Amino acid sequence: MEITATMVKDLREKTGCGMMDCKKALNESNGDLEKAVDFLRKKGLADAQKKQARTANEGIIGTYIHAGGKIGVLVEVNCETDFVAKTDEFNDLAKDIAMHVAAQSPLYVKRDEVPDEALQREKEIFADQARQSGKPEKIIEKIVDGKIDKFYGDICLLEQAFVKDPSITINELISRKIASLGENISVRRFARFQVGK
């Protein structure tokens, strides 16, 4: 099938990807727009994983003040260049993450920030709960592992379901932006303030 300039333009508008990437995706999918979108998403997420190893020392402090001024959040979101840090898409990402922190109250950015003592305490509690409910000893470790994953999902920002789209995690949201913007992006830290707490 012949790939026309209109087809490339349509795919580019739909995905925000470069012209050559869109043309290649359309060739790979025999002109099927939906398959081309899937191709670009897969390629973008694969490229995003490679980019996550690169250093991100630029960025911005995103802010969010909840209606009524009772909750406020500051979040440092980093990227590789000042150019990307100034884009609307990057700034919108930082605002979305700050709003998410206000709504979901994570305690840590990622798993390796959770103190060992807190993790061990949760494991002991989960194991005791499983024993008290009569579960066999041989499956308690699997039960505990599953509950620990859920525990991380409750307290770690990157593993929480994004409040504006619960079908993806914050980490998946960031991976999509890495694919879209072409640079590594990371959340370094955040602070959540709530009146009276």
Secondary structure, 3 states (H helix, E strand, C coil): CCCCHHHHHHHHHHHCCCHHHHHHHHHHCCCCHHHHHHHHHHHHHHHHHHHCCCCCCEEEEEEEECCCCCEEEEEEEEECCHHHHCCHHHHHHHHHHHHHHHHHCCCECCHHHCCHHHHHHHHHHHHHHHHHCCCCHHHHHHHHHHHHHHHHHHHEHHHCEECCEEEEEHHHHHHHHHHHHCCCCEEEEEEEEECCC
